[in-house]
């Protein structure tokens, strides 16, 4: 399907298409972050990807702001679910990943802007979704990575996905602000791992292996580890950088 050139977005967004080179939307927005207004959205649909970077003003410190990344993952999952055939299973992996039929298809990242990362003056919310495999890249060359096209979503284009994501994200931001974290937690859990699923994470000072128990009130991951409960901070996980990589 031929993609429209420019998306139709709610007026709160200030969109600007950018070149995928030179660090893409994330670096382009970082260069403007000090004076750009909230809602500035840099995006690219190049190379079969939808890459976005959205400028946000935090309501609190880094830890209090971290759940916005879960809101973005939920919104991206809803956006894909609204456009994809019902046979496509969309799932979440903490803290920043989205899978389609078990293969990594998208990820989000949150960057702090300002001299104090623990109390940023601004936030850059980034996302990357593999809509179609780039030309010259054979499908299946990385078994853990997929594209929406490979999963039967040929009708999804970067612009259509951006339009859907932008609206779902606004809806989840509003729910978070009005009703607190509980609705986000319930929605994330609906597409998250089953209780008791084995999980492993690299953390500062080593690794943690356990079984999934829950997501806490601040977005932290709760694991059962050797008969005890371990809590992994969402803020710390996001500050360490994306757990995903897209070639």
Phi, psi and omega in degrees: 000134178287129183277142171294153185285321184232141181280156171258111188237157172305151188294345179293337180271146175240084189279150176211120177287136181235165175285144179287344181283167174066033179094355174068199184302324182299311180291324179298318180287324179301323179293338181253358193299330185289334183234357180284145179283158176302141181096353175299127186231111174262138183211159177216142174246021184284158174058030177073018181242154162252112178247132182226155172215120185240131179272128180233152172258124183289148174268349180205204180280186184300313181297319180291333182272340187306323181300348176299333177292323176292323176299321179292319178297316178299314181296321179293321176296319177295320180297315178293317180299327180288336184254338187273159172298154182295347180282351182271118179269119180257127182228158179253145168232129182292139002259354198210021188236154178225134180243150171240118183052038174090350180256140179300126181233342183202159175208159176236163176212152180233126181243137176272139177241129181131168184290336182244101182300335181282344178220069186293149176278334179213161178233145171245116178262116182251153173215154178219125179232130178274100180281314178217150178295135180299152177301132180093352177256120183285131175303139179086003181291337171235106186301334182276352185244139178224180174229160178297322179298318179297333182266015175091019182252050183297338182280348179278125176246162178305318182292316179299319180293320178298316179299317180292315180299316183301319181286318178295323180294317176301318180298317181287325174300317180297316180296320179297316181292324184274321190244001180082192187281341187306314179297323177296316180301314182296318181291319178298316180300325183298331179247006182273186180293155176287152177299130182094356179293137179288136180223151178221138181221141170275127179232169179302121179093003179152210180228158179235130175236132180194198178238145184294135177242312184186176168245129185279181186292344177251013181087002180290150178272131180250122181240151167266120183233110178052044176083358178242166181260133177239141179240125178255124184292131176294317180300316180294320180296317180289324180295335180286351180100170184300141175275356184246162173215139179245118182291000000 
